[in-house]
Structures are given as structure tokens and as C-alpha cells.
């Protein structure tokens, strides 16, 4: 099992957290990072998924 597999498995028990939406894999460039953050902030359901 890789660390990435373990992270996905751990997230499966955390309600409201999605690997494809809330986790940013390294390495990432500045633009991709800012796009992901801006998408999360502008999502009206973001604060409800905590």
C-alpha cells in the first residue's frame, strides 16, 4: 500500500472530505494551487462540508 492509497483510505472515514476536491497533491505549481483554493472558496457548499 502506498502513502497515496493510505490517504484515500483514511479520507473514506472522514465525512465531507473528498480526495479529488479537498486534497492537493505535491508537487503543484502556483497557478494550479490558486485555482483549487479559489474554487473551494467560491463554492457555496464549501463551508457546509466541514
GUVEX-67176 format. One record per residue (C-alpha): x negated, y, z; residue in three letters. Coordinates in steps of 0.02 Angstrom, whole numbers, plus 50000, padded with zeros to 5 digits. Layout:
XYZALA/...
end
This chain:
500005000050000UNK/499305016949952UNK/499475032950054UNK/500705039249923UNK/501785023749945UNK/501715025950134UNK/502275044150118UNK/503755039150011UNK/504215025450135UNK/504105037550283UNK/505195050250194UNK/506525037050165UNK/506945037950351UNK/506995056950360UNK/508715063750314UNK/508745078150191UNK/506915076750139UNK/506575071049961UNK/504865066449895UNK/505185073949723UNK/505875090249794UNK/505015094149958UNK/503275086649938UNK/501895094649835UNK/500515082949781UNK/498705088649782UNK/497865094849680UNK/499055108049621UNK/498745124249532UNK/499335141149594UNK/500725142949466UNK/501475125749499UNK/501405128949686UNK/502285145749671UNK/503605138649553UNK/504025124849678UNK/504105137049825UNK/505175149449730UNK/506355135549675UNK/506545129749856UNK/506835147349921UNK/508125151549787UNK/509065135149811UNK/510645139349911UNK/510635121749984UNK/508815122650041UNK/509195128950216UNK/510565115950237UNK/509365101550201UNK/508275104450355UNK/
end
